[in-house]
Amino acid sequence: MSKKTEYTLKDFLENRSRTIRSDNPRAAQFAGVMAKRIAADTLTKEDFLRLANEVFPQNEIAKQLALKTWDMFTFRRVVQEVLE
């Protein structure tokens, strides 16, 4: 029987900041900065978007990256749950 571990947003961001560095440096930088700023393991989408806006105020690129990152994170969690 396998032990179920929760895949946190912080885990996702830390992994993403390392794995996409050469393909998409801007998204990797965003993920790295956001991973350092997250205090809690579990955030809602609204909390994450608010935090991104605080870190990168009035920045349209950061807003788009935040939305895309959240969607990829939730997709990754669903896939992980299905595979377990």
Secondary structure, DSSP 8 states (H G I E B T S, - for coil): --------HHHHHHHHHHHTTTT-HHHHHHHHHHHHH--SS---HHHHHHHHHHHSTT-HHHHHHHHHHHHHHHHHHHHHHHH-
